[in-house]
Amino acid sequence: MGANNSTRRVSFESDENDNITVVKGIRLSENVIKRMKDPTEPKQQHHTPSSTSSTAPTPTPPPLLKDVPPPFDLITSLPSPVNPILPSAPSASESGAAPPSQRVAEQPAAEPLSPASVTKPVTAHGSGTAAAQALDEEALKKKITDELHKDFEQQRVKAEQDMQAWFEAEKARLSAKAQVEAQTQFRDEVSKIISAERAAVKENLQQTIIRERIATEDEKLRAQLFAKQLEAKEADLKKQDAFYREQVARLEERG
C-alpha cells in the first residue's frame, strides 16, 4: 500500500479487542498524525456499520492484515448439545422429597437449545463486528493512503518548485557567465585588432620616414652635384672672359 505504486510493505497489528493500533512500514508526517488523531470521522463510521453492512458487500481483509478469529470459536467453546433424555416419571416419594427450587431448575433441562438458536445471534453479532472492523480498516487504509498521497503531492510540488528555482538560477548564472565571457572575448578581439593596426601604422610610419630620409639624401646629393656643376661653369665662364679680354686687348694694341 502506498501512493504511486510504492513498494514499501505495510503491516497492521491488532490488539486484544481487534482494534488497529499499530501501523508498521509507513513514515507519517505531522499533518497525517494530526488528521488521524481527529476523532470526528472514525466515530461517525462506528455509528453506521450495520447500515453499510446491509447494503454494501463485506470487503475481504487484505493478506497483510492479521487474520481475525472466526466468530464460530465462541460456539465451539460451549459444550456440544446432548440429546435430551426425558426422565421417567418420578415416584410420589421422590417428588415430594425434592424441593421446589430443584424442580424449577430441572425444568429448563428438559428443553435444550438447538445449535441454530444459539449460533444465530452470535453469528450475526460476529459478522457485524467483522464487517464493522473491515470497514474501519478500509476507512483507515483509505485515510492513510489519502494522507500519504497528499504528503507525496506536496513533496513533489515542492521538489518541482525547488528544481524550477534552481533551473532559473542556473540559467541566470550561465547567461551572466556567457555574457561576461562574450564581453571578455570581444575586448580581446578589439585589443588584438587595435594592436595589429598600431603595428601596421608604426610599420608604415617607419617606411615613410625611411622614404623621406632617402628622398632628403637624394635632394642633398643633387644639390651638391648642381653646386659643383655651377662652380665648374663659373670657372669656365671666367676663363672665357679672361680669354676674350685678352683678345680684345691684343686687338686694341694692333689697332
C-alpha positions in Angstrom: 0.0 0.0 0.0 1.2 3.5 -0.7 1.0 6.4 -3.1 2.0 6.0 -6.7 2.7 2.2 -6.5 5.1 2.4 -3.6 7.0 -0.9 -2.9 7.0 -0.4 0.9 5.4 -3.2 2.8 2.9 -2.2 5.4 1.6 -4.4 8.2 -1.3 -3.8 10.6 -1.3 -5.4 14.1 -4.4 -5.9 16.2 -4.8 -5.7 19.9 -7.0 -7.9 22.1 -10.2 -6.1 21.0 -9.3 -6.4 17.3 -8.8 -2.7 17.0 -6.0 -1.5 14.7 -3.4 0.3 16.9 0.0 -0.2 15.2 0.9 0.5 11.5 4.4 -0.6 10.6 6.4 0.3 7.5 4.9 3.8 6.9 6.6 7.0 7.8 3.9 9.6 8.5 4.2 13.3 8.6 2.9 15.5 11.4 -0.2 16.5 9.3 -1.1 12.9 8.8 -0.8 12.1 12.5 -2.9 15.1 13.4 -5.6 14.1 11.0 -5.5 10.5 12.2 -6.0 11.8 15.8 -9.1 13.6 14.8 -12.0 11.6 16.4 -14.9 13.0 14.4 -14.6 10.9 11.3 -14.0 7.4 13.0 -16.9 7.9 15.4 -19.3 8.6 12.6 -18.1 5.4 10.9 -18.6 3.4 14.1 -22.3 4.5 14.3 -23.1 3.2 10.8 -21.7 -0.3 10.5 -25.0 -2.1 10.4 -26.5 0.1 7.6 -23.4 -0.1 5.5 -23.0 -3.9 6.1 -26.6 -4.5 5.0 -26.2 -2.5 1.7 -22.6 -2.9 0.7 -20.8 -6.3 0.4 -18.4 -7.2 3.2 -14.9 -6.4 1.9 -12.3 -9.2 2.2 -9.4 -8.2 4.6 -6.1 -7.8 2.8 -3.4 -10.5 3.3 -1.2 -8.2 5.1 -3.7 -7.8 8.0 -3.7 -10.2 10.8 -6.4 -12.8 10.4 -9.5 -12.1 12.6 -10.5 -15.2 14.6 -13.8 -16.6 13.3 -16.8 -15.8 15.4 -17.8 -19.5 15.5 -15.0 -20.1 18.1 -17.4 -18.7 20.6 -19.8 -21.5 19.8 -17.2 -24.2 19.9 -16.3 -23.2 23.4 -19.8 -24.2 24.5 -20.4 -27.8 25.3 -21.8 -29.8 22.4 -25.5 -30.3 22.6 -26.6 -33.6 24.1 -29.8 -35.3 23.0 -32.2 -34.7 25.9 -33.2 -37.8 27.8 -36.6 -37.4 29.3 -36.6 -38.6 32.8 -39.0 -41.2 33.9 -41.9 -40.1 35.9 -40.8 -39.7 39.5 -42.4 -41.5 42.2 -44.6 -39.8 44.7 -42.0 -40.1 47.4 -39.2 -38.6 45.2 -41.4 -35.8 44.0 -42.4 -35.0 47.5 -38.8 -35.1 48.7 -37.4 -32.9 46.0 -37.5 -29.2 46.9 -39.4 -26.8 44.7 -36.2 -25.0 43.7 -34.7 -28.2 42.3 -37.9 -28.8 40.3 -37.7 -25.3 38.9 -34.0 -25.8 38.0 -34.6 -29.1 36.3 -37.4 -27.8 34.2 -35.2 -25.9 31.6 -33.1 -29.0 31.1 -36.0 -30.8 29.5 -35.8 -28.3 26.5 -32.2 -27.8 25.5 -31.4 -25.1 23.0 -30.6 -26.2 19.5 -27.3 -25.1 17.9 -29.2 -23.0 15.4 -30.9 -21.0 18.2 -27.6 -20.4 19.9 -25.5 -19.6 16.8 -27.8 -17.2 15.1 -27.4 -14.2 17.4 -23.7 -14.9 17.9 -23.1 -15.2 14.2 -25.0 -12.0 13.4 -23.1 -10.2 16.1 -19.7 -11.7 14.9 -20.4 -10.9 11.2 -21.5 -7.4 12.2 -18.3 -6.9 14.2 -16.2 -8.3 11.4 -17.9 -6.1 8.8 -17.5 -3.0 11.0 -13.9 -3.9 11.7 -13.3 -4.4 7.9 -15.0 -1.1 7.2 -12.9 0.6 9.8 -9.7 -1.0 8.4 -10.7 0.1 4.9 -11.5 3.6 6.0 -8.2 3.8 7.9 -6.3 2.4 5.0 -8.0 4.9 2.6 -7.4 7.7 5.0 -3.7 6.8 5.4 -3.4 6.4 1.6 -5.0 9.8 1.0 -2.8 11.4 3.6 0.3 9.8 2.1 -0.8 10.8 -1.4 -1.4 14.4 -0.2 2.0 14.4 1.5 3.6 12.9 -1.6 2.0 15.5 -3.8 3.1 18.3 -1.5 6.7 17.0 -1.6 6.5 16.6 -5.4 5.2 20.1 -5.9 7.9 21.5 -3.5 10.6 19.5 -5.3 9.3 20.8 -8.7 9.4 24.3 -7.3 12.9 23.9 -6.0 14.0 22.3 -9.2 12.4 25.2 -11.2 14.1 27.8 -8.9 17.4 26.0 -9.3 17.0 25.8 -13.0 16.1 29.5 -13.3 19.1 30.4 -11.0 21.4 28.2 -13.0 20.1 29.6 -16.2 20.7 33.2 -15.0 24.1 32.3 -13.8 25.1 30.6 -17.1 23.6 33.6 -19.0 25.6 36.1 -16.9 28.7 33.9 -17.3 28.2 33.7 -21.1 27.7 37.4 -21.3 30.9 38.1 -19.3 32.8 35.6 -21.5 31.4 37.2 -24.6 32.4 40.7 -23.4 35.9 39.5 -22.5 36.3 37.8 -25.9 35.0 40.9 -27.6 37.5 43.1 -25.7 40.3 40.6 -26.5 39.4 40.7 -30.2 39.2 44.5 -30.2 42.5 44.7 -28.4 44.1 42.4 -30.9 42.7 44.4 -33.8 43.9 47.7 -32.3 47.3 46.2 -31.6 47.6 44.9 -35.2 46.5 48.3 -36.6 49.0 50.1 -34.3 51.8 47.7 -35.5 50.7 48.3 -39.2 50.7 52.1 -38.7 54.0 52.0 -36.9 55.5 49.9 -39.7 54.0 52.3 -42.3 55.4 55.3 -40.5 58.8 53.8 -40.3 58.7 53.0 -44.0 57.5 56.6 -44.7 60.3 58.0 -42.6 62.8 55.9 -44.4 61.5 57.0 -47.7 61.6 60.6 -46.6 65.2 60.2 -45.5 66.1 58.6 -48.8 64.4 61.5 -50.6 66.2 64.0 -48.5 69.5 62.4 -49.1 68.8 62.3 -52.9 68.0 66.0 -52.8 71.1 66.8 -50.9 73.2 64.8 -53.3 71.6 66.6 -56.2 72.1 69.9 -54.7 75.8 69.2 -54.2 76.0 68.0 -57.8 74.3 71.1 -59.0 76.6 73.2 -56.9 79.7 71.5 -58.4 78.4 71.9 -61.9 77.7 75.6 -61.2 81.2 76.1 -59.9 82.6 74.4 -63.0 80.5 76.6 -65.3 81.5 79.7 -63.4 85.2 78.8 -63.7 84.7 78.1 -67.4 83.0 81.4 -67.8 85.8 83.2 -66.0 88.3 81.5 -68.3 86.4 82.5 -71.3 86.0 86.1 -70.0 89.7 86.3 -69.4 90.4 84.9 -72.9 88.0 87.3 -74.5 89.5 90.3 -72.6 93.0 89.2 -73.6 91.9 89.0 -77.3 90.2 92.4 -77.1 93.4 93.9 -75.6 95.5 92.4 -78.3 93.2 93.8 -81.0 93.3 97.2 -79.4 97.1 97.1 -79.4 97.2 96.3 -83.0 94.8 98.9 -84.0 
